[in-house]
Amino acid sequence: MTKRQAVSPAPGPLEAYVVHFDDLFSQANQRQAFRHYLEGLLLPAERNKTLTALANTEPIVGAQSPEAQALQWFLSESTWDPDAVNARRLELLAADPLTAPNAEGVLVIDEHGDRKWGKHTAHVGKQYLANLGKVDTGVVSVTSLWADERMYYPLDVEPYTPAHHFARGKNDPAFRTKLQIALELIDAAMETGVPCRAVVADSFYGEDEAFKRGLRERQLGYVLALKPSHAWWHPIDTVGSLWEVAEAAEWKDAEHPGPWVRVRRRFRDGHSEDWWALEVCAGPYGPDRAQRAVVVTTDPKALPERTTWYLVTNLPAPGSTRADEEGALPAADLAEIVRLYGLRMWVEQSYKHTKHALGWSQYQVRSDLAIRRHWQLVCCAFSFCWYHQSRAPGGTIGATEGAEQPAPSPATEEEAGREKNQARTAVPAAGDLAGGAAPGASVVGAVDHAVALLARVVERAPAAGTPAAA
């Protein structure tokens, strides 16, 4: 058997990670480029993560340099399989006790849009980009993530291809909606054996009946957002929407909450907040129905838009007839529903920032395969941070017991888009990202401090709050 050609090792902690992938690359130049690419992605965020920047060359003329061309070939022309790389990455996460998924976590479905121009880039089109909060020309990807109180990491990503790319538009057999892609990603996670307590997602998914039916057919629990205006058929002059139910609930004050239940949430900075949850018993919803609706807010009287959630779940209520049925999903009280949906907030508020730090949208390639490869390499760089952290002296994930993510979900898609755009363009504070390199150290040496990329995320990570009945 021919001995494999040696390659220049990556900086110490990164080399220990990348060697797990070497058998997936048939050529030495592929193994070398894999190391080089991850090194560049893990550099501080003030450096662009374009191909020329990763090759440490001039942006225009330098694009023809051998270093840049080698990375271009690695993404566009070489023979490695991005799906195999992703499968190996997930195997490493599952094998580590500190990062292995558990049945108390959630599977988060989300989507992300990258502004891109031109007509020849795969999947590009004029469409709504949620992180920008407007319609623009770009590429949209649907992602699945696993999250619990200590950590989160991407499981897989799939691009959405607009209808104009197909000969028959939306009637083309190859066309898939974002919702169909989301179900395929969930299927892939289940086939991999990723456990979860529930699937969580925003109102784009919660308002779609076919998506919820698909989850029920798969016997999966879910906690999904609904719009405040979510309504059902009802006679005139009767309550017929979630916000009307919440307004009609008998709330006087914290001492006389009526049907509202107090849920104590403790945050990472040490402070606690009382949130209030209401079990909706109206229309198609109720604790003994196939679906439950829950309103969660910081102020049951004012129902502030920024801190009020309208949720739907198929998890049975404790003590209900559904909870006693054979094969029923594990019951969830109101505090558990708040906990599960609260895990999505971590992703909403922090995951996009990490994508920006690792150069998720800064690819300079056009083909479908090259784009997918770039995304999988970003996922590898992200997962390396957890890998390195768990092997550091006294390495732990670092979650503070009982702490939660403080940032609430924006009330509307427009607000969500504005906040995501601000997070995407914000310049990280000093020390937030890969800092700490000694003066004069080479730039690639900064990957030794790659765990700092997750410092802000871990600091704000959510954890189970302590409920207290009013």
Buried (B, 14 or more C-beta within 10 A) or exposed (E): EEEEEEBEEBBEBBBBBBEBBBEBBEBBBBBBBBBBBBBBBBBBBEBBBBBBBBBBBEEEEBBEBEBBBBBBEBBBEBEBEBEBBBEBBBEBBBEBEBBEBEEBBBBBBBBBBBBBEEEEBBBBBEBBBBBBBEEBBBBBBBBBBBBBBBBBBBBBBBBBBBBEBBEEEEEEEEBBBBBBBBBBBBEBBBEBEBBBBBBBBBBBBBBBEEBBEBBBEEEBBBBBBBBBEBBEEEEEEEBBBBBBBBBEBEBEEEEEBBBBBBBBBBBBEEEEBBBBBBBBBBBEBBBEBEBBBBBBBBEBBEBEBEBBBBBBBBBBBEEBEBBEEEEBBEBBBBBBBBBBBBBBBBBBBBBBBBBBBBBBBBBBBBBEBBBBBBBBBBBBBBBBBBBBBBEEEEBEBBBBEBBBBBBBBBBBBEBBBBBBBEBBEEEBEEEBBBBEBEEEEEEBBBBBBBBBBBBBBBBBBBBBBEBEEB
